[in-house]
Amino acid sequence: MAATVLLLIGLLLPCLKLTAAQTRPIGVCYGRVANNLPSDQEVVDLYHANGITKMRIYDPNEPTLQALRGSNIELMLGVANGDIQALSDPSAASSWVQNNILAFTPDVVFRYIAVGNEISPSDQAASFVLPAMQNIYNAIVSANLQDQIKVSTAIQTSLLGNSYPPSAGSFADDANSYIGPIVQFLKQTGAPLLANVYPYFSYIGDTKDIRLDYALFTSQGTPVQDGSLGYQNLFDASLDALYSALEKAGVPDLEVVVSETGWPSEGGEAATVDNASTYYKNVINHVSAGTPKRPGKVIETYLFAMFDENQKGPAETERHFGLFSPNKQSKYELDN
């Protein structure tokens, strides 16, 4: 890609550079549900070319891991939902860590292991998530990597039974027995909860009560007042509702990493290039400021996703979350 083509994140990430002791808070998810993507080495090169220092992948794809050797890109590695049950066996979990972590350490900088993505309490895999997390954690401890690599799971905010106002946030009754023991485990091991936060889906699910500007960080004034805290955007309100739910679950200080957030550029209501560009620009600028409930607390955030994925679905919007087209051309640019 020509040096003159600047991706939005590439322009804004330097503005988010913190002190030398801190890392940039923005990563990008690399999904591969497509048949027209660049090679893994080209993808890693594209991350470097655009100053993206964190990557999330959803399974231990060997070509991706090989391409990441020596790249110094921090990695959130996923355990595929279909593999969780098998990893509730300690020996299987130990083998998984040996084959997918230790075989690439220290050449690949692993930061998180996400055991499952958006598991619902009613899913068959739900009862195996915590045992798999515990077994993978124990294998990480055996390798003395527990300070470097944190074991967690990525939830969706639909686990909240109440989210408005944010101070009333609480997990749904049917989710408590699932998520309660998990967040206690995270507290014990010093790991964050991973959460996929999508103001886009909240907006299109309730356009009567949620304003588009509130979802895009462009609202004027304070659309939501919650006691002494004012909310100018839905991203903050969603996170603070989750923080409130964690308080009620007995883990008030648990950190949350936003493991996915994004906006589609076409395929459905409010899915336009302008709206997506606005959302990505504003979320990148915003995450270093924290939320009203946790002001000044940098929110480590992963944008979804690196590329449009032509085999995702069923909704057409699912194919249009990429920051790049598969030909590596940036979809979003800023004028100087």
C-alpha positions, 0 to 999 in steps of 0.5 A: 500500500502506498505510503500516502494512504493513511488509515484512520487508526494510523493517523490517530494512534500516535495521538494516543501514545502514552508514557513510555511505561504504557502501551497504546490502548488500541488493537484490531481484530483479525477475523478470517471468515472470508476467501479473499484475504491477504496472506498472513505475512501481508496482514502482519506487515499491514499492522506494522505499516499502520502502527497497530500494535495489538491483534486479536485472533479467534483460533490458533491458526498456525500460519498466523502465529508463524507470521507473528514471530518476531513482530512484537505485536501483542496477541489476544489468542482465542479458543474456538467455541467448539474446542472449549468442552475438550479443554475441560480435560486438564491434559488436553488443555496442557497440550493446547498450551504446549502446541499453541503458546509454548511452541511460539514463545517468546517469539510471539508476544501473547497477552491474553487467551480468550476462552470462547467468544460470546458464549450464552448461558444456554449454550452447550459449551457454557458449563465447560468455559470455567473448567477450560479457563482453569485448566489453561491457566494452570498450564500457563502457571506451570510454564511460569507465564501467568504474569505475562499471559492472562486467561479470560473469556469474551462476553457480549453485553446481552448478559446484562439483564438491566443496563439503564441507567448505567448505575442500575446495570446488573447481570440477568438472572439466568446469566448470574450462575454462569458469569458469577464464578467466572468473574471471581476466577478473574479476580483471583488470577488478576485477569480482566473480563473481555467484553464485546461492546457494540453501540451499533447493535444497541442503536438498531435494536432500539432506534425509538429510544436511542439517538444515532448521535448518542451512538456515534459520540456526536451528541450535544449536551448530556442525553443521559443523566444518571445521578451525578454522572452524565453520559454523552455517548452509548459506549460509556453508558454500556461500559459503566452498566457493565461496571455496575453489574460487576460491582453487584457480582462482588468484583467492583475493581475488575478491569474490563478490556473491550475485545470488540467494537465497531460499526459497519459501512454498508448492508443495513440501517445506519451502516454507512461509510460516514457513520463508520468513519465517525464511530472509529475516529471517535472511539479511538480518540475517546478510550484514553479518557475512561468513562464517567464511572472510571474517569481517566482509566484507559480502556484497552480496546480492539476494533472489529475488524481488520478486513471486510469478511465476505463469508460472514452472516447472516446479516449483510452488515456482518460482511462490512466491519473492516477497516480495510478491504481485502485488497489492503486498501483503507476504507477510512482516511482523514484529510490533512 
